[in-house]
Amino acid sequence: MEKLRLPEYLKRGIIDTEKTKLVRHTLKDYCLNTVCEAARCPNKNECYSKNTATFLIMGNICTRNCRFCNVSAGKPEILSPKEPQKIADAILKLGLKYAVITSVTRDDLPDGGASHFANVIYEIRKLTPNVRVEVLTPDFKGNKDAVDIVIKAKPDVFNHNIETVPSLYKKARPQANYNQSLDFLDYIKKHSNILTKTGIMLGLGETKDELIKVFEDLVKIKCDIVTIGQYIQPSKSHLPVIKYYEPSEYDELTAIAKSMGIKHTFFSPLARSSYKAVEVFEKK
């Protein structure tokens, strides 16, 4: 299959300012990982220029091997008990008002790392109590006790990505389960007042009808915020892009989603789960 050419509207220029340097130096000083770097996010420099980043906790080695993701898979690192405090210190130094915390998947841990997520939230609250916290977690293998641990820590937004339509799970997310992810989000909504959020990639071969069915599923579980963005192939070893969606198609999908009852959407070619998260949150 011939590789599709990346459209101009998906290309990002290099941004190098004092703010981007501050973010990089802060991350280096505290020995912290970001999904911006690990996943080769196209918005990295823009976010750094706004003095923000999405923190990647529990190391940078994932126990799963999703075929769309650039994060390395293998034997993960031992959890650092100092990481929650370092995250809180970095947030204070950067002057963040809204922090997004995500992680690699840690199927090797009994609770999937839920306690570590909670500890990060607690440390942030202690040092900067007015900072809004969004967590983007793995599925914890559907472990409701693990979900409860994070719920108890009271993040402002609890995000878990659906990623794609059910028919593509075997190809894109062979170690995940669509219905389990739906149930995960549904459980959070039924057992807390926390805003729920999810994200979907376009371009892996899904159809419009399949996307509409996903919208229906998300409406049923009252998911508060939905983001959709274009999948961009990180390397030749990852899944190829089947289609690049035009900006007008995102507008069409936004209209469809809203007409179906999804209240808060951010559908854009370069949208990612944590991209402009504070702006999306404030518009809720």
C-alpha positions, 0 to 999 in steps of 0.5 A: 500500500502506497503511503499517503502524503501528509497534508499541509494542514497537519504540518507543524513548524518548529517553535523555540522560545524561552518558554519552550526551553523552560518546560524542557529544562524543568522536565529534565531537572525533575527527571520527568517524562511527557507523552508529548515526547514519548508519543511524538505529539505534533503539538508538542512545541505549541504546548511547550510554548504555552508553558505546559505539557502532559506528564507521563507517569510510571516510566516510559515503557508500556506493557502493551503494544498498541499498533498506533502508539509510539510509546515503547513496549517491554519490561517496565521500570520500577515505580518511583515513590518520589515521582508524585512529589516531582510532578507537583514541584514541576507544576508549581515551577511552571505555574500551571493552572491546569495539569494533565496526567497520563501514563503508560499501561502497567498491567504488571501492577496489581491495581494497574497504577491507580494508587500512583495516579491518586498519589500524584493528585494528592501531592498536586492538591497539597502544593497547588490546591487551586490547580485543576487536574485531568487524568488520562488513565489506562483501563486497569483491566476493568478493575473497578476497585482501581477505578475507585482509588482514582475517583476517591482522589477527585480529579476534575476530569477523568479521561479514558480513550476509546481510541477507535471503533470496535471493528478495528480493536483487534488490529489497533488495540489487540490487548484492549476491549471496546465494551470494557472501555465503555463500561469503564467510563460508564462506571465513573459517571455512575459513581462520581460527579467527575467529568468524563472524557474520551478520545478517538483517532480517525484515519485507521479505516473506520466508516462514518456509520461506525463513528455514529454508532460510537457516538450513540454509545457515548451518549448512552453513558453520558460521556461529557467531553469527546475529542477526535483527531487525525491519526498520524503514523509515527513510523513505518512499523506502525499502522498505516494511515488509510485516510486523512480527513479534511477539516470540513469533515471534522465540522460535519462530525461535530454537527452530527455528534452535537445533534445526537446529544454529545455536549462538549466536543473538540474535533480537529485534525490536530486534536489530541486527548490532552491538546488544549485541555484547559480550553476544552474544560473551560467551555464545558 
